[in-house]
Amino acid sequence: MKEQKRILIGRVLSNRMDKTVVVQVERTKRHQLYGKVITTRKKYKAHDAENACQIGDLVKITESRPLSREKRWLVTDILETA
């Protein structure tokens, strides 16, 4: 059976590179001992073939094969424009 590819939703931080955007994904989780809600942020480089994304857009990214040294994600949808 084929593996399910991971899908993440985040905001575009940078679109300066050609056909590449930097997407910041925020997750909330509880601290294991104290129970406080913590927001964690992580940046992913994603492939944007048409250079359609602008800074501040909300996008959906999907896991893919390695496209370069740091790019392992594809922009599939632009959910909300800035």
N, C-alpha and C positions, 0 to 999 in steps of 0.2 A: 504494500500500500504506500502511496506517495505521501511525503511529509507535508503538513500544513505550513505555509510560509507565514512569518510573523508580519503583522500590520501595526503600524504606529501612527499617531496623529500628533503633529507639532507645528510650531511657528517657524517661518523662514527668518533667519538672522542675517544671512549674507547671500548675495547672488553675484558677487564680483567675478567669480571664475566662469569660464566658458562651459556651458552645459552641466554645471554643478551648483548645488545650493547647500547651505549649511542649515540644518533643521534642529531646533531645540525641542526636546520632548520632556514634559513635566509629568512626574508621577508623585502621588501622595501615598505614604505608608506610615504605619504606626511604629514607634520605637519599641523594640522588643521588651525592654525592662520597664521603662517609665510610661509608656502608652501615649506619649505626645505625638501628634500628627506632624510628620516631616515632609517637606517638598523636596524631591530630588530632581535635578535637571541634568540632561545629557545631550551632547551635540552629536549629530550624525551627518555625514556627507552623503548626499543623494544625487542621482543622475536625473537631470532635467533636460531632455533631448531638444525641446523647442525653445528653451530659455524663456518660458512663460511665467515663472514665479517671480514675484516682487517681494521686497522686504516687508514683513508683517503678515503675509498670507498664511492662512491655516491650511495645511496640506496633509494628505494621507500618503505614507511611504510604505513600501513593501520590500521585504528582504529578497535579495537576488544573489547571483554568483558574483565573485569579485570582479569589478570593472576597472579598478586601478588599485594603488597601494592602500588607500583608505576608503574607497567607495564600495559599499556593499548593499546599497539601498536604491530603489527606484521611486520617483514621484509618480503616483498613479492618479491622484485626483487633487484638484484645488477646491477645497471645501468652502473657503471664504476669502474674499480678496480684501486687501488692506485699505 
